[in-house]
Amino acid sequence: MNKTSPGLVALTEILVAGLDLPAQRELLAATCAELLDARAAALVGLDADGTHVLEAASEETAELLTRFELAYAQGPGVDALRTGECVECADLSSATLRWPRFAPLALDAGIAAAFGLPCLQCDEVVGALTLYMSVPGPLPAGNAGLRRGVVNAVTLGVSAHRGRVLSVRARQLQGALDSRVAIEQAKGMLAERQRITVDEAFTLLRNHARRNGMKMREVARDVVKGALTLSSGD
């Protein structure tokens, strides 16, 4: 396994760089497939709403099969994501009852075996790595440690990526809230000072923003800070 050490280093470097670019995601899955002697690999995860999503695929076949898994809610990756347990299918020809829609599609695509490896962090399932094999047979017992290392590395990367996404969304929501508060404050101040309704105050803010190419929140904040004075004649 001379490829193990440099392969794990390459995988770590991909994860450190982030999972934001499609090219990085494809490289991530391809590296996992190479390390684990799979024909192809795909990574499914959970978005902020808990919906199963395709995070990465090493090639077109893996991407299409994973999308079928998600659409039909059946297959090794989806099952591993749902149960948090390793899902093994050493011979897909015997899985037509288990996965009646997914198994025939996989067989037609030349996939003979498939495995779902859950990505767990503190007992929370954050994703699943699916391995697609060209020949039937169980996962090699000799590389169980390598599989754990790969899955653990992917888990950390997925968790970091999800944390970044949630952080960005939190900042966006906070910004929207701050803007709303500023606009409401400005409306109240204008209504009181100009002796107009809050709807008329809102119209003043909006008209000024449009005439000057500004955002409503910028006008509102200037009004609240006293840097801008608006009147009903504006």
Summary of the structure (lengths in Angstrom):
residues: 234
radius of gyration: 26.1
end to end distance: 75.8
largest distance: 81.0
contacts: 751
relative contact order: 0.11
helix: 59%
strand: 15%
